[in-house]
Amino acid sequence: MKTSYKRVKWACYVTNVSMSIVANFSALLFLTFRSLYGIAYWKLGMLVAINFFTQLIIDLIFSFFSHKFHIQKVVIITPLLTVIGLFLYAIWPFFFPDSIYTGLVLGTIIFSASGGFAEVLISPVIAAIPAKDPDREMSKLHSVYAWGVVGIVIFSTLFLVIFGSNHWQWLALLLLIIPLSATVLFWRAKIPYMETPGRISGVLQLMKDKTLWIFVFIIFFGGASEVTMAQWSSGYLENAFGIPKVWGDLFGVAAFSVMLGFGRSLYAKIGKNVTRVLLMGSLGAVVCYFIAAMTPNPVIGLVACAITGFCVSMLWPGSLIAASDYFPAGGVFIYAMMAAGGDFGASVGPQLVGIITDIAIAQPKLLLIAETLGMHIEQLGMKLGIFIGMFFPLAAIPLILIIKTKENEIQSL
C-alpha cells in the first residue's frame, strides 16, 4: 500500500508559515519598540542577530550530531517551541514592564530555536518524500514561507493600524494559532525516513571537501542579501524617504515578500538550471541594492526594495538545491551545514545595517553632509547601511561562477 504524505506536507507548509513569524515579527515592530520603549537601533538589530545566531547554534549541533537525535520526534516539537517563545515574547511586558528588552531576548531565543530545527529538518522532510521533481517541491516549500510573510505583514499592519501599536502583544498572541495548527498536524503525520551520517567521522570526511565550503559561503551571502532587505525595508522606507509606517510595511516588507514568493513559485513551476538562476539573482540584487541606496525618489526606492525580493528569491533555496544535488548522500548533514551558513549571513547582514546607522548618527561630519543633501542624519545613516548590503550579493558572484565551472567539468566527463 502506497504511503500518503499529504498530512506531513501540510504540516511542513504550516511550519514554514510559522517560520515567517519567527523571522519577521520583530522587524515589523522595530520602530514600535523604539517609539514605545526607546530601544536603540543596535539593540533592535541585535534581536535579529540573536534570532539567527540561535538558529546557527542549532544548525551546527545537527551538523555534527544529527545521528544522535530521534529526527521524527524533533520535527514534531519544532512548531511547539514557536508557541512557547512567542507566548513569552508577548506576555513579558505585562508582568515585567521594567525589563521589556530582556523578555524580547528570551522569547526570541526560544522561538528562534524552533526556526533552527525547522531549517535543518523541514526541507529534508520534503526532500525525502517521493516526487517527480524534488527541486521544484523544495522551491514550493520555500515559496510558502514567502507567501506566509505576505500574509503576516498585511495582517499585522492592519491590526496595528486598527488597534494601535501599543497593543502589539495581542497581535503576537493571535499569531500563536499558526504554530499551534502545525503542532496538531504533525502529531499524527507519517514522517519519512531521512538519511544522516552514521557517525561523526562521516561528517568530518564531508567537511574536508572544499566545494562544500563554497556552497556554505554562497548561502551565507544569499541569506545576508535576503534577510537584510526583508528586515530593514519597512524602517528604511519610513526613515530614508518619510513614507508612513503602514505604507512602509505594506509596500516595503509585503511587496518584497510578494516578489520573493513569486520568484520561488515561478521556479517551482518552470525552474531549471539552478546555478544560472543563482548567478542572475545575485547580479540583480546588486543593482537593486545600489538603486535603493542611491535614489532620492521614494517611489524608485520602494520599487527597488520590492524587486530585490524577486532577485534574492532563489539565493537561499537555490543554494540548498545545488548543494544537495552535488552531495546526494549528505542527507540531513548537508541541510544543517547550509542552514548554518544561511543563518550566519542572516544574522550578520541586518545587524550590520543597525550598527552602521547608529555610527552614522553619531558622526558630526556626516551630519553636515546630510544637511547639505537636505536629509536628516538617520536618513543618510540608513542609506549607508543599505548601500553596504549591496556587497553581500556581489561577493556571492565569483563563488557561484566557481560552482558553475565545476558543474560544466562534471558534465563534460
Secondary structure, 3 states (H helix, E strand, C coil): CCCCCHHHHHHHHHHHHHHHHHHHHHHHCHHHHHHHHCCCHHHHHHHHHHHHHHHHHHHHHHHHHHHHCCHHHHHHHHHHHHHHHHHHHHHHHHHCHHHHHHHHHHHHHHHHHHHHHHHHHHHHHHHHCCCCCHHHHHHHHHHHHHHHHHHHHHHHHHHHHHHCHHHHHHHHHHHCHHHHHHHHHHHCCCCCCCCCCCCHHHHHHHHCCHHHHHHHHHHHHHHHHHHHHHHHHHHHHHHHHCCCHHHHHHHHHHHHHHHHHHHHHHHHHHCCCHHHHHHHHHHHHHHHHHHHHHCCCHHHHHHHHHHHHHHHCCHHHHHHHHHHHHCCCCCHHHHHHHHHHHHHHHHHHHHHHHHHHHHHHCCHHHHHHHHHCCCCHHHHHHHHHHHHHCHHHHHHHHHHHHHHHHHHHHHHC
